[in-house]
Amino acid sequence: MRNPLSRLKTLPWVILLQNAALTVLIATVLDFLLLQVFLQLPPALLDGGLSAFFSLLFLVLPFLAMMGVGALSVVLMQQVFRSVFLDGGILWALVACLGLVLFLRGLLPWDVSFLVGLSYTQIVGAALGVFFRGKRYWRY
């Protein structure tokens, strides 16, 4: 009988972790810059008629941001780490590595996350971003 976990031993974990770390670093920098932009908004704008829009935006934005992070990780795998042949197993391992790196980033004392974090909806967003961008690698 074939060992179902044998594929886990052959995955390029070091490259996937490097990719996830680079992706989370880029996303954290963009997250910090976006936080600074939101802090510069005048309070009258946030308290006025657009408060309902901003409350809805802040519910959906973390999910969409993590979809972008997942897609960014696939783009980085295609452009920077070209030695890895992408398939469904690699993409799932990439989602796991993103989760691990986000967990480790959350342990840091200076965590300044606004949109990029580790919650259930954000990990689902990252997985959807990975598989939307990497559709041609896991479908065929």
Phi and psi in radians as a Rosetta constraint file:
Dihedral C 1 N 2 CA 2 C 2 CIRCULARHARMONIC -1.365 0.35
Dihedral N 2 CA 2 C 2 N 3 CIRCULARHARMONIC 2.475 0.35
Dihedral C 2 N 3 CA 3 C 3 CIRCULARHARMONIC -1.427 0.35
Dihedral N 3 CA 3 C 3 N 4 CIRCULARHARMONIC 2.052 0.35
Dihedral C 3 N 4 CA 4 C 4 CIRCULARHARMONIC -1.241 0.35
Dihedral N 4 CA 4 C 4 N 5 CIRCULARHARMONIC -0.321 0.35
Dihedral C 4 N 5 CA 5 C 5 CIRCULARHARMONIC -1.638 0.35
Dihedral N 5 CA 5 C 5 N 6 CIRCULARHARMONIC 0.068 0.35
Dihedral C 5 N 6 CA 6 C 6 CIRCULARHARMONIC -1.175 0.35
Dihedral N 6 CA 6 C 6 N 7 CIRCULARHARMONIC -0.500 0.35
Dihedral C 6 N 7 CA 7 C 7 CIRCULARHARMONIC -1.125 0.35
Dihedral N 7 CA 7 C 7 N 8 CIRCULARHARMONIC -0.563 0.35
Dihedral C 7 N 8 CA 8 C 8 CIRCULARHARMONIC -1.096 0.35
Dihedral N 8 CA 8 C 8 N 9 CIRCULARHARMONIC -0.542 0.35
Dihedral C 8 N 9 CA 9 C 9 CIRCULARHARMONIC -1.272 0.35
Dihedral N 9 CA 9 C 9 N 10 CIRCULARHARMONIC -0.440 0.35
Dihedral C 9 N 10 CA 10 C 10 CIRCULARHARMONIC -1.695 0.35
Dihedral N 10 CA 10 C 10 N 11 CIRCULARHARMONIC -0.026 0.35
Dihedral C 10 N 11 CA 11 C 11 CIRCULARHARMONIC -1.268 0.35
Dihedral N 11 CA 11 C 11 N 12 CIRCULARHARMONIC 2.567 0.35
Dihedral C 11 N 12 CA 12 C 12 CIRCULARHARMONIC -1.414 0.35
Dihedral N 12 CA 12 C 12 N 13 CIRCULARHARMONIC 1.327 0.35
Dihedral C 12 N 13 CA 13 C 13 CIRCULARHARMONIC -1.118 0.35
Dihedral N 13 CA 13 C 13 N 14 CIRCULARHARMONIC -0.649 0.35
Dihedral C 13 N 14 CA 14 C 14 CIRCULARHARMONIC -1.131 0.35
Dihedral N 14 CA 14 C 14 N 15 CIRCULARHARMONIC -0.784 0.35
Dihedral C 14 N 15 CA 15 C 15 CIRCULARHARMONIC -1.153 0.35
Dihedral N 15 CA 15 C 15 N 16 CIRCULARHARMONIC -0.695 0.35
Dihedral C 15 N 16 CA 16 C 16 CIRCULARHARMONIC -1.148 0.35
Dihedral N 16 CA 16 C 16 N 17 CIRCULARHARMONIC -0.678 0.35
Dihedral C 16 N 17 CA 17 C 17 CIRCULARHARMONIC -1.197 0.35
Dihedral N 17 CA 17 C 17 N 18 CIRCULARHARMONIC -0.643 0.35
Dihedral C 17 N 18 CA 18 C 18 CIRCULARHARMONIC -1.120 0.35
Dihedral N 18 CA 18 C 18 N 19 CIRCULARHARMONIC -0.739 0.35
Dihedral C 18 N 19 CA 19 C 19 CIRCULARHARMONIC -1.108 0.35
Dihedral N 19 CA 19 C 19 N 20 CIRCULARHARMONIC -0.770 0.35
Dihedral C 19 N 20 CA 20 C 20 CIRCULARHARMONIC -1.127 0.35
Dihedral N 20 CA 20 C 20 N 21 CIRCULARHARMONIC -0.692 0.35
Dihedral C 20 N 21 CA 21 C 21 CIRCULARHARMONIC -1.140 0.35
Dihedral N 21 CA 21 C 21 N 22 CIRCULARHARMONIC -0.738 0.35
Dihedral C 21 N 22 CA 22 C 22 CIRCULARHARMONIC -1.135 0.35
Dihedral N 22 CA 22 C 22 N 23 CIRCULARHARMONIC -0.717 0.35
Dihedral C 22 N 23 CA 23 C 23 CIRCULARHARMONIC -1.108 0.35
Dihedral N 23 CA 23 C 23 N 24 CIRCULARHARMONIC -0.809 0.35
Dihedral C 23 N 24 CA 24 C 24 CIRCULARHARMONIC -1.178 0.35
Dihedral N 24 CA 24 C 24 N 25 CIRCULARHARMONIC -0.597 0.35
Dihedral C 24 N 25 CA 25 C 25 CIRCULARHARMONIC -1.112 0.35
Dihedral N 25 CA 25 C 25 N 26 CIRCULARHARMONIC -0.817 0.35
Dihedral C 25 N 26 CA 26 C 26 CIRCULARHARMONIC -1.103 0.35
Dihedral N 26 CA 26 C 26 N 27 CIRCULARHARMONIC -0.759 0.35
Dihedral C 26 N 27 CA 27 C 27 CIRCULARHARMONIC -1.162 0.35
Dihedral N 27 CA 27 C 27 N 28 CIRCULARHARMONIC -0.620 0.35
Dihedral C 27 N 28 CA 28 C 28 CIRCULARHARMONIC -1.188 0.35
Dihedral N 28 CA 28 C 28 N 29 CIRCULARHARMONIC -0.713 0.35
Dihedral C 28 N 29 CA 29 C 29 CIRCULARHARMONIC -1.105 0.35
Dihedral N 29 CA 29 C 29 N 30 CIRCULARHARMONIC -0.792 0.35
Dihedral C 29 N 30 CA 30 C 30 CIRCULARHARMONIC -1.138 0.35
Dihedral N 30 CA 30 C 30 N 31 CIRCULARHARMONIC -0.629 0.35
Dihedral C 30 N 31 CA 31 C 31 CIRCULARHARMONIC -1.112 0.35
Dihedral N 31 CA 31 C 31 N 32 CIRCULARHARMONIC -0.760 0.35
Dihedral C 31 N 32 CA 32 C 32 CIRCULARHARMONIC -1.121 0.35
Dihedral N 32 CA 32 C 32 N 33 CIRCULARHARMONIC -0.741 0.35
Dihedral C 32 N 33 CA 33 C 33 CIRCULARHARMONIC -1.136 0.35
Dihedral N 33 CA 33 C 33 N 34 CIRCULARHARMONIC -0.680 0.35
Dihedral C 33 N 34 CA 34 C 34 CIRCULARHARMONIC -1.174 0.35
Dihedral N 34 CA 34 C 34 N 35 CIRCULARHARMONIC -0.634 0.35
Dihedral C 34 N 35 CA 35 C 35 CIRCULARHARMONIC -1.085 0.35
Dihedral N 35 CA 35 C 35 N 36 CIRCULARHARMONIC -0.711 0.35
Dihedral C 35 N 36 CA 36 C 36 CIRCULARHARMONIC -1.129 0.35
Dihedral N 36 CA 36 C 36 N 37 CIRCULARHARMONIC -0.635 0.35
Dihedral C 36 N 37 CA 37 C 37 CIRCULARHARMONIC -1.142 0.35
Dihedral N 37 CA 37 C 37 N 38 CIRCULARHARMONIC -0.764 0.35
Dihedral C 37 N 38 CA 38 C 38 CIRCULARHARMONIC -1.165 0.35
Dihedral N 38 CA 38 C 38 N 39 CIRCULARHARMONIC -0.549 0.35
Dihedral C 38 N 39 CA 39 C 39 CIRCULARHARMONIC -1.253 0.35
Dihedral N 39 CA 39 C 39 N 40 CIRCULARHARMONIC -0.390 0.35
Dihedral C 39 N 40 CA 40 C 40 CIRCULARHARMONIC -1.468 0.35
Dihedral N 40 CA 40 C 40 N 41 CIRCULARHARMONIC -0.149 0.35
Dihedral C 40 N 41 CA 41 C 41 CIRCULARHARMONIC -1.161 0.35
Dihedral N 41 CA 41 C 41 N 42 CIRCULARHARMONIC 2.470 0.35
Dihedral C 41 N 42 CA 42 C 42 CIRCULARHARMONIC -1.174 0.35
Dihedral N 42 CA 42 C 42 N 43 CIRCULARHARMONIC 2.460 0.35
Dihedral C 42 N 43 CA 43 C 43 CIRCULARHARMONIC -1.076 0.35
Dihedral N 43 CA 43 C 43 N 44 CIRCULARHARMONIC -0.492 0.35
Dihedral C 43 N 44 CA 44 C 44 CIRCULARHARMONIC -1.126 0.35
Dihedral N 44 CA 44 C 44 N 45 CIRCULARHARMONIC -0.548 0.35
Dihedral C 44 N 45 CA 45 C 45 CIRCULARHARMONIC -1.206 0.35
Dihedral N 45 CA 45 C 45 N 46 CIRCULARHARMONIC -0.677 0.35
Dihedral C 45 N 46 CA 46 C 46 CIRCULARHARMONIC -1.337 0.35
Dihedral N 46 CA 46 C 46 N 47 CIRCULARHARMONIC -0.506 0.35
Dihedral C 46 N 47 CA 47 C 47 CIRCULARHARMONIC -1.566 0.35
Dihedral N 47 CA 47 C 47 N 48 CIRCULARHARMONIC -0.285 0.35
Dihedral C 47 N 48 CA 48 C 48 CIRCULARHARMONIC -1.368 0.35
Dihedral N 48 CA 48 C 48 N 49 CIRCULARHARMONIC -2.540 0.35
Dihedral C 48 N 49 CA 49 C 49 CIRCULARHARMONIC -1.222 0.35
Dihedral N 49 CA 49 C 49 N 50 CIRCULARHARMONIC -0.251 0.35
Dihedral C 49 N 50 CA 50 C 50 CIRCULARHARMONIC -1.600 0.35
Dihedral N 50 CA 50 C 50 N 51 CIRCULARHARMONIC 0.117 0.35
Dihedral C 50 N 51 CA 51 C 51 CIRCULARHARMONIC -1.140 0.35
Dihedral N 51 CA 51 C 51 N 52 CIRCULARHARMONIC -0.639 0.35
Dihedral C 51 N 52 CA 52 C 52 CIRCULARHARMONIC -1.154 0.35
Dihedral N 52 CA 52 C 52 N 53 CIRCULARHARMONIC -0.675 0.35
Dihedral C 52 N 53 CA 53 C 53 CIRCULARHARMONIC -1.119 0.35
Dihedral N 53 CA 53 C 53 N 54 CIRCULARHARMONIC -0.769 0.35
Dihedral C 53 N 54 CA 54 C 54 CIRCULARHARMONIC -1.209 0.35
Dihedral N 54 CA 54 C 54 N 55 CIRCULARHARMONIC -0.592 0.35
Dihedral C 54 N 55 CA 55 C 55 CIRCULARHARMONIC -1.160 0.35
Dihedral N 55 CA 55 C 55 N 56 CIRCULARHARMONIC -0.696 0.35
Dihedral C 55 N 56 CA 56 C 56 CIRCULARHARMONIC -1.175 0.35
Dihedral N 56 CA 56 C 56 N 57 CIRCULARHARMONIC -0.684 0.35
Dihedral C 56 N 57 CA 57 C 57 CIRCULARHARMONIC -1.098 0.35
Dihedral N 57 CA 57 C 57 N 58 CIRCULARHARMONIC -0.708 0.35
Dihedral C 57 N 58 CA 58 C 58 CIRCULARHARMONIC -1.298 0.35
Dihedral N 58 CA 58 C 58 N 59 CIRCULARHARMONIC -0.247 0.35
Dihedral C 58 N 59 CA 59 C 59 CIRCULARHARMONIC -1.400 0.35
Dihedral N 59 CA 59 C 59 N 60 CIRCULARHARMONIC -0.657 0.35
Dihedral C 59 N 60 CA 60 C 60 CIRCULARHARMONIC -1.620 0.35
Dihedral N 60 CA 60 C 60 N 61 CIRCULARHARMONIC -0.513 0.35
Dihedral C 60 N 61 CA 61 C 61 CIRCULARHARMONIC -1.058 0.35
Dihedral N 61 CA 61 C 61 N 62 CIRCULARHARMONIC -0.720 0.35
Dihedral C 61 N 62 CA 62 C 62 CIRCULARHARMONIC -1.076 0.35
Dihedral N 62 CA 62 C 62 N 63 CIRCULARHARMONIC -0.671 0.35
Dihedral C 62 N 63 CA 63 C 63 CIRCULARHARMONIC -1.118 0.35
Dihedral N 63 CA 63 C 63 N 64 CIRCULARHARMONIC -0.811 0.35
Dihedral C 63 N 64 CA 64 C 64 CIRCULARHARMONIC -1.175 0.35
Dihedral N 64 CA 64 C 64 N 65 CIRCULARHARMONIC -0.623 0.35
Dihedral C 64 N 65 CA 65 C 65 CIRCULARHARMONIC -1.127 0.35
Dihedral N 65 CA 65 C 65 N 66 CIRCULARHARMONIC -0.702 0.35
Dihedral C 65 N 66 CA 66 C 66 CIRCULARHARMONIC -1.268 0.35
Dihedral N 66 CA 66 C 66 N 67 CIRCULARHARMONIC -0.484 0.35
Dihedral C 66 N 67 CA 67 C 67 CIRCULARHARMONIC -1.100 0.35
Dihedral N 67 CA 67 C 67 N 68 CIRCULARHARMONIC -0.693 0.35
Dihedral C 67 N 68 CA 68 C 68 CIRCULARHARMONIC -1.129 0.35
Dihedral N 68 CA 68 C 68 N 69 CIRCULARHARMONIC -0.660 0.35
Dihedral C 68 N 69 CA 69 C 69 CIRCULARHARMONIC -1.129 0.35
Dihedral N 69 CA 69 C 69 N 70 CIRCULARHARMONIC -0.738 0.35
Dihedral C 69 N 70 CA 70 C 70 CIRCULARHARMONIC -1.094 0.35
Dihedral N 70 CA 70 C 70 N 71 CIRCULARHARMONIC -0.747 0.35
Dihedral C 70 N 71 CA 71 C 71 CIRCULARHARMONIC -1.165 0.35
Dihedral N 71 CA 71 C 71 N 72 CIRCULARHARMONIC -0.666 0.35
Dihedral C 71 N 72 CA 72 C 72 CIRCULARHARMONIC -1.094 0.35
Dihedral N 72 CA 72 C 72 N 73 CIRCULARHARMONIC -0.645 0.35
Dihedral C 72 N 73 CA 73 C 73 CIRCULARHARMONIC -1.151 0.35
Dihedral N 73 CA 73 C 73 N 74 CIRCULARHARMONIC -0.634 0.35
Dihedral C 73 N 74 CA 74 C 74 CIRCULARHARMONIC -1.219 0.35
Dihedral N 74 CA 74 C 74 N 75 CIRCULARHARMONIC -0.707 0.35
Dihedral C 74 N 75 CA 75 C 75 CIRCULARHARMONIC -1.081 0.35
Dihedral N 75 CA 75 C 75 N 76 CIRCULARHARMONIC -0.719 0.35
Dihedral C 75 N 76 CA 76 C 76 CIRCULARHARMONIC -1.147 0.35
Dihedral N 76 CA 76 C 76 N 77 CIRCULARHARMONIC -0.620 0.35
Dihedral C 76 N 77 CA 77 C 77 CIRCULARHARMONIC -1.128 0.35
Dihedral N 77 CA 77 C 77 N 78 CIRCULARHARMONIC -0.641 0.35
Dihedral C 77 N 78 CA 78 C 78 CIRCULARHARMONIC -1.275 0.35
Dihedral N 78 CA 78 C 78 N 79 CIRCULARHARMONIC -0.653 0.35
Dihedral C 78 N 79 CA 79 C 79 CIRCULARHARMONIC -1.656 0.35
Dihedral N 79 CA 79 C 79 N 80 CIRCULARHARMONIC -0.708 0.35
Dihedral C 79 N 80 CA 80 C 80 CIRCULARHARMONIC -1.695 0.35
Dihedral N 80 CA 80 C 80 N 81 CIRCULARHARMONIC -0.814 0.35
Dihedral C 80 N 81 CA 81 C 81 CIRCULARHARMONIC -1.829 0.35
Dihedral N 81 CA 81 C 81 N 82 CIRCULARHARMONIC 1.218 0.35
Dihedral C 81 N 82 CA 82 C 82 CIRCULARHARMONIC -1.321 0.35
Dihedral N 82 CA 82 C 82 N 83 CIRCULARHARMONIC -0.206 0.35
Dihedral C 82 N 83 CA 83 C 83 CIRCULARHARMONIC -1.311 0.35
Dihedral N 83 CA 83 C 83 N 84 CIRCULARHARMONIC -0.198 0.35
Dihedral C 83 N 84 CA 84 C 84 CIRCULARHARMONIC -1.704 0.35
Dihedral N 84 CA 84 C 84 N 85 CIRCULARHARMONIC 2.214 0.35
Dihedral C 84 N 85 CA 85 C 85 CIRCULARHARMONIC -1.468 0.35
Dihedral N 85 CA 85 C 85 N 86 CIRCULARHARMONIC 2.082 0.35
Dihedral C 85 N 86 CA 86 C 86 CIRCULARHARMONIC -1.418 0.35
Dihedral N 86 CA 86 C 86 N 87 CIRCULARHARMONIC 2.377 0.35
Dihedral C 86 N 87 CA 87 C 87 CIRCULARHARMONIC -2.609 0.35
Dihedral N 87 CA 87 C 87 N 88 CIRCULARHARMONIC -3.026 0.35
Dihedral C 87 N 88 CA 88 C 88 CIRCULARHARMONIC -1.070 0.35
Dihedral N 88 CA 88 C 88 N 89 CIRCULARHARMONIC -0.714 0.35
Dihedral C 88 N 89 CA 89 C 89 CIRCULARHARMONIC -1.137 0.35
Dihedral N 89 CA 89 C 89 N 90 CIRCULARHARMONIC -0.711 0.35
Dihedral C 89 N 90 CA 90 C 90 CIRCULARHARMONIC -1.128 0.35
Dihedral N 90 CA 90 C 90 N 91 CIRCULARHARMONIC -0.700 0.35
Dihedral C 90 N 91 CA 91 C 91 CIRCULARHARMONIC -1.158 0.35
Dihedral N 91 CA 91 C 91 N 92 CIRCULARHARMONIC -0.696 0.35
Dihedral C 91 N 92 CA 92 C 92 CIRCULARHARMONIC -1.155 0.35
Dihedral N 92 CA 92 C 92 N 93 CIRCULARHARMONIC -0.677 0.35
Dihedral C 92 N 93 CA 93 C 93 CIRCULARHARMONIC -1.149 0.35
Dihedral N 93 CA 93 C 93 N 94 CIRCULARHARMONIC -0.579 0.35
Dihedral C 93 N 94 CA 94 C 94 CIRCULARHARMONIC -1.144 0.35
Dihedral N 94 CA 94 C 94 N 95 CIRCULARHARMONIC -0.691 0.35
Dihedral C 94 N 95 CA 95 C 95 CIRCULARHARMONIC -1.107 0.35
Dihedral N 95 CA 95 C 95 N 96 CIRCULARHARMONIC -0.732 0.35
Dihedral C 95 N 96 CA 96 C 96 CIRCULARHARMONIC -1.124 0.35
Dihedral N 96 CA 96 C 96 N 97 CIRCULARHARMONIC -0.707 0.35
Dihedral C 96 N 97 CA 97 C 97 CIRCULARHARMONIC -1.169 0.35
Dihedral N 97 CA 97 C 97 N 98 CIRCULARHARMONIC -0.658 0.35
Dihedral C 97 N 98 CA 98 C 98 CIRCULARHARMONIC -1.081 0.35
Dihedral N 98 CA 98 C 98 N 99 CIRCULARHARMONIC -0.756 0.35
Dihedral C 98 N 99 CA 99 C 99 CIRCULARHARMONIC -1.086 0.35
Dihedral N 99 CA 99 C 99 N 100 CIRCULARHARMONIC -0.718 0.35
Dihedral C 99 N 100 CA 100 C 100 CIRCULARHARMONIC -1.139 0.35
Dihedral N 100 CA 100 C 100 N 101 CIRCULARHARMONIC -0.791 0.35
Dihedral C 100 N 101 CA 101 C 101 CIRCULARHARMONIC -1.156 0.35
Dihedral N 101 CA 101 C 101 N 102 CIRCULARHARMONIC -0.660 0.35
Dihedral C 101 N 102 CA 102 C 102 CIRCULARHARMONIC -1.160 0.35
Dihedral N 102 CA 102 C 102 N 103 CIRCULARHARMONIC -0.631 0.35
Dihedral C 102 N 103 CA 103 C 103 CIRCULARHARMONIC -1.120 0.35
Dihedral N 103 CA 103 C 103 N 104 CIRCULARHARMONIC -0.786 0.35
Dihedral C 103 N 104 CA 104 C 104 CIRCULARHARMONIC -1.150 0.35
Dihedral N 104 CA 104 C 104 N 105 CIRCULARHARMONIC -0.630 0.35
Dihedral C 104 N 105 CA 105 C 105 CIRCULARHARMONIC -1.164 0.35
Dihedral N 105 CA 105 C 105 N 106 CIRCULARHARMONIC -0.586 0.35
Dihedral C 105 N 106 CA 106 C 106 CIRCULARHARMONIC -1.187 0.35
Dihedral N 106 CA 106 C 106 N 107 CIRCULARHARMONIC -0.362 0.35
Dihedral C 106 N 107 CA 107 C 107 CIRCULARHARMONIC -1.378 0.35
Dihedral N 107 CA 107 C 107 N 108 CIRCULARHARMONIC -0.290 0.35
Dihedral C 107 N 108 CA 108 C 108 CIRCULARHARMONIC -1.195 0.35
Dihedral N 108 CA 108 C 108 N 109 CIRCULARHARMONIC 2.511 0.35
Dihedral C 108 N 109 CA 109 C 109 CIRCULARHARMONIC -1.271 0.35
Dihedral N 109 CA 109 C 109 N 110 CIRCULARHARMONIC -0.338 0.35
Dihedral C 109 N 110 CA 110 C 110 CIRCULARHARMONIC -1.827 0.35
Dihedral N 110 CA 110 C 110 N 111 CIRCULARHARMONIC 0.682 0.35
Dihedral C 110 N 111 CA 111 C 111 CIRCULARHARMONIC -1.196 0.35
Dihedral N 111 CA 111 C 111 N 112 CIRCULARHARMONIC 2.072 0.35
Dihedral C 111 N 112 CA 112 C 112 CIRCULARHARMONIC -2.066 0.35
Dihedral N 112 CA 112 C 112 N 113 CIRCULARHARMONIC 0.757 0.35
Dihedral C 112 N 113 CA 113 C 113 CIRCULARHARMONIC -1.361 0.35
Dihedral N 113 CA 113 C 113 N 114 CIRCULARHARMONIC 2.395 0.35
Dihedral C 113 N 114 CA 114 C 114 CIRCULARHARMONIC -2.011 0.35
Dihedral N 114 CA 114 C 114 N 115 CIRCULARHARMONIC -0.819 0.35
Dihedral C 114 N 115 CA 115 C 115 CIRCULARHARMONIC -2.069 0.35
Dihedral N 115 CA 115 C 115 N 116 CIRCULARHARMONIC -0.491 0.35
Dihedral C 115 N 116 CA 116 C 116 CIRCULARHARMONIC -1.727 0.35
Dihedral N 116 CA 116 C 116 N 117 CIRCULARHARMONIC 1.950 0.35
Dihedral C 116 N 117 CA 117 C 117 CIRCULARHARMONIC -2.656 0.35
Dihedral N 117 CA 117 C 117 N 118 CIRCULARHARMONIC -2.883 0.35
Dihedral C 117 N 118 CA 118 C 118 CIRCULARHARMONIC -2.197 0.35
Dihedral N 118 CA 118 C 118 N 119 CIRCULARHARMONIC 1.517 0.35
Dihedral C 118 N 119 CA 119 C 119 CIRCULARHARMONIC -2.268 0.35
Dihedral N 119 CA 119 C 119 N 120 CIRCULARHARMONIC 3.000 0.35
Dihedral C 119 N 120 CA 120 C 120 CIRCULARHARMONIC -1.075 0.35
Dihedral N 120 CA 120 C 120 N 121 CIRCULARHARMONIC -0.817 0.35
Dihedral C 120 N 121 CA 121 C 121 CIRCULARHARMONIC -1.167 0.35
Dihedral N 121 CA 121 C 121 N 122 CIRCULARHARMONIC -0.576 0.35
Dihedral C 121 N 122 CA 122 C 122 CIRCULARHARMONIC -1.269 0.35
Dihedral N 122 CA 122 C 122 N 123 CIRCULARHARMONIC -0.643 0.35
Dihedral C 122 N 123 CA 123 C 123 CIRCULARHARMONIC -1.202 0.35
Dihedral N 123 CA 123 C 123 N 124 CIRCULARHARMONIC -0.647 0.35
Dihedral C 123 N 124 CA 124 C 124 CIRCULARHARMONIC -1.103 0.35
Dihedral N 124 CA 124 C 124 N 125 CIRCULARHARMONIC -0.710 0.35
Dihedral C 124 N 125 CA 125 C 125 CIRCULARHARMONIC -1.082 0.35
Dihedral N 125 CA 125 C 125 N 126 CIRCULARHARMONIC -0.718 0.35
Dihedral C 125 N 126 CA 126 C 126 CIRCULARHARMONIC -1.136 0.35
Dihedral N 126 CA 126 C 126 N 127 CIRCULARHARMONIC -0.727 0.35
Dihedral C 126 N 127 CA 127 C 127 CIRCULARHARMONIC -1.127 0.35
Dihedral N 127 CA 127 C 127 N 128 CIRCULARHARMONIC -0.724 0.35
Dihedral C 127 N 128 CA 128 C 128 CIRCULARHARMONIC -1.136 0.35
Dihedral N 128 CA 128 C 128 N 129 CIRCULARHARMONIC -0.684 0.35
Dihedral C 128 N 129 CA 129 C 129 CIRCULARHARMONIC -1.122 0.35
Dihedral N 129 CA 129 C 129 N 130 CIRCULARHARMONIC -0.718 0.35
Dihedral C 129 N 130 CA 130 C 130 CIRCULARHARMONIC -1.097 0.35
Dihedral N 130 CA 130 C 130 N 131 CIRCULARHARMONIC -0.797 0.35
Dihedral C 130 N 131 CA 131 C 131 CIRCULARHARMONIC -1.425 0.35
Dihedral N 131 CA 131 C 131 N 132 CIRCULARHARMONIC -0.424 0.35
Dihedral C 131 N 132 CA 132 C 132 CIRCULARHARMONIC -1.212 0.35
Dihedral N 132 CA 132 C 132 N 133 CIRCULARHARMONIC -0.775 0.35
Dihedral C 132 N 133 CA 133 C 133 CIRCULARHARMONIC -1.282 0.35
Dihedral N 133 CA 133 C 133 N 134 CIRCULARHARMONIC -0.603 0.35
Dihedral C 133 N 134 CA 134 C 134 CIRCULARHARMONIC -1.696 0.35
Dihedral N 134 CA 134 C 134 N 135 CIRCULARHARMONIC 0.508 0.35
Dihedral C 134 N 135 CA 135 C 135 CIRCULARHARMONIC -1.010 0.35
Dihedral N 135 CA 135 C 135 N 136 CIRCULARHARMONIC -0.704 0.35
Dihedral C 135 N 136 CA 136 C 136 CIRCULARHARMONIC -1.255 0.35
Dihedral N 136 CA 136 C 136 N 137 CIRCULARHARMONIC -0.279 0.35
Dihedral C 136 N 137 CA 137 C 137 CIRCULARHARMONIC -1.540 0.35
Dihedral N 137 CA 137 C 137 N 138 CIRCULARHARMONIC -0.513 0.35
Dihedral C 137 N 138 CA 138 C 138 CIRCULARHARMONIC -1.778 0.35
Dihedral N 138 CA 138 C 138 N 139 CIRCULARHARMONIC -0.190 0.35
Dihedral C 138 N 139 CA 139 C 139 CIRCULARHARMONIC -1.566 0.35
Dihedral N 139 CA 139 C 139 N 140 CIRCULARHARMONIC -0.552 0.35
